[in-house]
């Protein structure tokens, strides 16, 4: 019974303090997706980040898309997610982040 009570108290204290045993020590990636670029490659971030880390969003590298101009990065391929400009700060959560290049047609 003492072991059971100790285990329950330990779990409750971890919850109250904000320690999540499922994510503790895990790291996550930021992946840049060219999203249809016709030339070049998106930037590569080989770092691994812990949850809560603030990371500077990279530029477009040497990517181009015929007839289009790079506008920003977005968490959704169609551009209806969270928008990030190069140099903005993104906060890593308990998941890998994929940022898609968003292109607008040149007039």
Backbone as CSV, one residue per row, in Angstrom:
resi,resn,N_x,N_y,N_z,CA_x,CA_y,CA_z,C_x,C_y,C_z
1,UNK,0.819,-1.192,0.000,0.000,0.000,0.000,0.865,1.259,0.000
2,UNK,1.979,1.222,0.743,2.857,2.384,0.802,3.436,2.704,-0.577
3,UNK,3.816,1.665,-1.324,4.370,1.880,-2.667,3.331,2.499,-3.590
4,UNK,2.090,2.036,-3.483,1.005,2.567,-4.301,0.766,4.043,-3.976
5,UNK,0.696,4.374,-2.718,0.487,5.767,-2.298,1.634,6.655,-2.758
6,UNK,2.853,6.150,-2.650,4.005,6.922,-3.096,3.928,7.179,-4.600
7,UNK,3.550,6.161,-5.370,3.447,6.315,-6.823,2.378,7.338,-7.182
8,UNK,1.251,7.286,-6.520,0.174,8.243,-6.780,0.624,9.653,-6.428
9,UNK,1.269,9.811,-5.292,1.763,11.134,-4.885,2.811,11.656,-5.852
10,UNK,3.681,10.784,-6.327,4.705,11.196,-7.291,4.071,11.680,-8.585
11,UNK,3.116,10.953,-9.108,2.438,11.346,-10.348,1.688,12.654,-10.157
12,UNK,0.973,12.786,-9.055,0.244,14.032,-8.792,1.186,15.217,-8.655
13,UNK,2.307,15.037,-7.998,3.260,16.144,-7.849,3.856,16.521,-9.197
14,UNK,4.104,15.544,-10.066,4.644,15.849,-11.401,3.627,16.636,-12.217
15,UNK,2.354,16.294,-12.078,1.310,17.022,-12.791,1.208,18.451,-12.267
16,UNK,1.221,18.602,-10.950,1.104,19.931,-10.354,2.297,20.816,-10.684
17,UNK,3.475,20.247,-10.743,4.679,21.019,-11.027,4.815,21.284,-12.528
18,UNK,4.127,20.505,-13.338,4.187,20.709,-14.779,5.174,19.792,-15.463
19,UNK,5.630,18.788,-14.796,6.558,17.835,-15.372,5.752,16.757,-16.071
20,UNK,5.961,16.594,-17.350,5.239,15.585,-18.103,6.195,14.456,-18.442
21,UNK,6.047,13.293,-17.824,6.994,12.208,-18.050,6.986,11.683,-19.484
22,UNK,5.896,11.915,-20.239,5.828,11.428,-21.612,6.668,12.272,-22.566
23,UNK,6.907,13.544,-22.243,7.635,14.417,-23.161,8.992,14.846,-22.619
24,UNK,9.259,14.548,-21.373,10.519,14.966,-20.770,11.701,14.356,-21.513
25,UNK,12.627,15.199,-21.937,13.829,14.746,-22.624,13.655,14.557,-24.120
26,UNK,12.439,14.669,-24.626,12.215,14.505,-26.066,12.604,15.783,-26.800
27,UNK,13.028,15.610,-28.047,13.369,16.759,-28.879,12.586,16.696,-30.184
28,UNK,12.470,17.846,-30.818,11.628,17.985,-32.000,12.370,18.754,-33.090
29,UNK,11.919,18.576,-34.319,12.548,19.192,-35.495,11.659,20.273,-36.082
30,UNK,12.306,21.191,-36.803,11.595,22.127,-37.669,11.999,21.769,-39.085
31,UNK,11.006,21.425,-39.901,11.236,20.964,-41.268,10.653,22.006,-42.218
32,UNK,11.445,22.405,-43.186,11.007,23.387,-44.177,10.659,22.649,-45.466
33,UNK,9.472,22.921,-46.004,8.950,22.246,-47.195,8.880,23.251,-48.350
34,UNK,9.469,22.904,-49.499,9.524,23.802,-50.661,8.144,24.055,-51.257
35,UNK,7.198,23.158,-51.040,5.813,23.352,-51.470,5.700,23.765,-52.935
36,UNK,6.346,23.005,-53.810,6.201,23.241,-55.252,7.275,24.093,-55.885
37,UNK,8.333,24.409,-55.177,9.415,25.202,-55.774,9.941,24.483,-57.016
38,UNK,10.313,25.243,-58.041,10.836,24.644,-59.273,12.356,24.648,-59.324
39,UNK,12.987,25.367,-58.416,14.447,25.414,-58.378,14.892,25.600,-56.929
40,UNK,16.033,25.016,-56.628,16.641,25.225,-55.315,16.053,24.329,-54.245
41,UNK,16.502,24.582,-53.037,16.120,23.765,-51.900,15.729,24.646,-50.725
42,UNK,14.774,24.186,-49.917,14.430,24.947,-48.713,15.588,24.877,-47.726
43,UNK,15.600,25.768,-46.757,16.653,25.704,-45.746,16.549,24.408,-44.943
44,UNK,17.643,24.011,-44.360,17.678,22.816,-43.524,18.084,23.224,-42.120
45,UNK,17.296,22.811,-41.168,17.620,23.032,-39.762,17.866,21.659,-39.154
46,UNK,19.119,21.334,-38.922,19.494,20.029,-38.384,19.458,19.970,-36.864
47,UNK,19.060,21.060,-36.230,18.994,21.089,-34.767,17.774,20.334,-34.267
48,UNK,17.843,19.911,-33.025,16.722,19.296,-32.321,16.400,20.214,-31.138
49,UNK,15.113,20.438,-30.905,14.688,21.391,-29.898,13.765,20.742,-28.871
50,UNK,13.874,21.186,-27.636,12.954,20.740,-26.598,11.699,21.606,-26.647
51,UNK,10.623,21.082,-26.126,9.366,21.814,-26.091,9.540,23.106,-25.303
52,UNK,8.974,24.194,-25.835,9.071,25.494,-25.191,10.193,26.352,-25.733
53,UNK,11.089,25.780,-26.522,12.225,26.527,-27.078,11.734,27.483,-28.157
54,UNK,12.221,28.722,-28.136,11.930,29.704,-29.181,13.027,29.638,-30.227
55,UNK,12.632,29.541,-31.491,13.569,29.350,-32.589,13.309,30.387,-33.670
56,UNK,14.377,30.941,-34.226,14.268,31.913,-35.309,13.953,31.182,-36.622
57,UNK,12.916,31.643,-37.329,12.504,31.052,-38.601,13.506,31.459,-39.678
58,UNK,13.924,30.487,-40.463,14.923,30.716,-41.510,14.308,31.341,-42.754
59,UNK,15.176,31.853,-43.633,14.752,32.439,-44.908,14.456,31.364,-45.937
60,UNK,14.240,31.767,-47.180,13.823,30.826,-48.220,14.975,30.074,-48.857
61,UNK,16.202,30.369,-48.479,17.377,29.751,-49.090,17.400,30.130,-50.569
62,UNK,17.695,29.180,-51.457,17.802,29.510,-52.877,16.591,29.053,-53.677
63,UNK,15.471,28.814,-53.026,14.272,28.337,-53.726,13.654,29.408,-54.597
64,UNK,13.176,28.976,-55.743,12.341,29.819,-56.595,11.237,28.944,-57.170
65,UNK,10.189,29.590,-57.631,9.098,28.897,-58.311,8.731,29.735,-59.513
66,UNK,8.799,29.125,-60.688,8.530,29.848,-61.935,7.179,30.555,-61.879
67,UNK,7.197,31.883,-62.110,5.983,32.676,-62.139,5.448,33.062,-60.772
68,UNK,6.188,32.734,-59.718,5.724,33.013,-58.364,6.826,33.678,-57.558
69,UNK,6.407,34.288,-56.449,7.348,34.891,-55.512,7.090,34.304,-54.122
70,UNK,8.164,33.995,-53.415,8.040,33.513,-52.039,7.480,34.631,-51.164
71,UNK,6.487,34.282,-50.319,5.883,35.272,-49.429,6.233,35.045,-47.962
72,UNK,6.053,33.821,-47.471,6.274,33.517,-46.064,6.198,32.003,-45.870
73,UNK,6.363,31.572,-44.633,6.197,30.168,-44.249,4.863,30.013,-43.547
74,UNK,4.260,28.820,-43.667,2.989,28.572,-43.018,2.955,27.135,-42.499
75,UNK,2.217,26.913,-41.432,2.119,25.569,-40.865,1.178,24.670,-41.666
76,UNK,0.461,25.232,-42.632,-0.407,24.431,-43.505,-0.041,24.693,-44.957
77,UNK,-0.095,23.640,-45.750,0.338,23.685,-47.148,-0.407,24.743,-47.974
78,UNK,-1.689,24.935,-47.699,-2.492,25.893,-48.462,-2.383,27.322,-47.929
79,UNK,-1.665,27.513,-46.824,-1.463,28.851,-46.281,-2.507,29.303,-45.292
80,UNK,-3.357,28.392,-44.838,-4.411,28.792,-43.899,-4.099,28.403,-42.455
81,UNK,-2.811,28.226,-42.166,-2.375,27.922,-40.796,-1.697,29.141,-40.187
82,UNK,-0.737,28.890,-39.328,0.018,29.974,-38.701,1.098,30.467,-39.654
83,UNK,1.185,31.777,-39.810,2.100,32.419,-40.754,3.369,32.867,-40.034
84,UNK,4.524,32.627,-40.681,5.818,33.054,-40.140,6.671,33.646,-41.252
85,UNK,7.180,34.829,-41.003,8.144,35.441,-41.908,9.548,35.039,-41.487
86,UNK,10.488,35.021,-42.431,11.880,34.773,-42.029,12.290,35.765,-40.940
87,UNK,12.934,35.250,-39.903,13.348,36.093,-38.782,12.365,36.094,-37.625
88,UNK,11.113,35.680,-37.886,10.142,35.562,-36.794,10.593,34.466,-35.831
89,UNK,9.976,34.438,-34.677,10.258,33.402,-33.689,9.093,32.431,-33.632
90,UNK,9.418,31.139,-33.641,8.408,30.097,-33.507,8.724,29.329,-32.229
91,UNK,7.681,28.976,-31.490,7.860,28.227,-30.252,7.585,26.754,-30.512
92,UNK,8.558,25.922,-30.189,8.428,24.480,-30.385,7.493,23.933,-29.313
93,UNK,6.575,23.088,-29.756,5.678,22.419,-28.821,6.038,20.936,-28.843
94,UNK,5.212,20.079,-28.346,5.513,18.650,-28.240,5.270,17.910,-29.547
95,UNK,5.749,18.486,-30.650,5.539,17.887,-31.970,6.553,18.491,-32.942
96,UNK,6.936,17.721,-33.950,7.769,18.279,-35.019,6.950,19.323,-35.762
97,UNK,7.623,20.358,-36.241,6.940,21.440,-36.951,7.351,21.390,-38.416
98,UNK,6.371,21.399,-39.309,6.644,21.495,-40.751,6.146,22.858,-41.213
99,UNK,7.048,23.617,-41.845,6.702,24.925,-42.395,6.735,24.838,-43.914
100,UNK,5.646,25.247,-44.544,5.508,25.196,-46.003,5.770,26.570,-46.602
101,UNK,6.516,26.597,-47.701,6.709,27.845,-48.435,5.373,28.237,-49.056
102,UNK,5.022,29.497,-48.909,3.812,30.016,-49.529,4.228,30.960,-50.656
103,UNK,3.696,30.680,-51.824,4.055,31.405,-53.037,2.860,32.187,-53.538
104,UNK,3.107,33.380,-54.085,2.044,34.154,-54.745,2.449,34.394,-56.186
105,UNK,1.451,34.374,-57.042,1.707,34.527,-58.463,2.190,35.941,-58.774
106,UNK,3.155,36.036,-59.659,3.636,37.342,-60.101,2.684,37.896,-61.148
107,UNK,2.393,39.150,-61.068,1.474,39.778,-62.049,2.260,40.438,-63.143
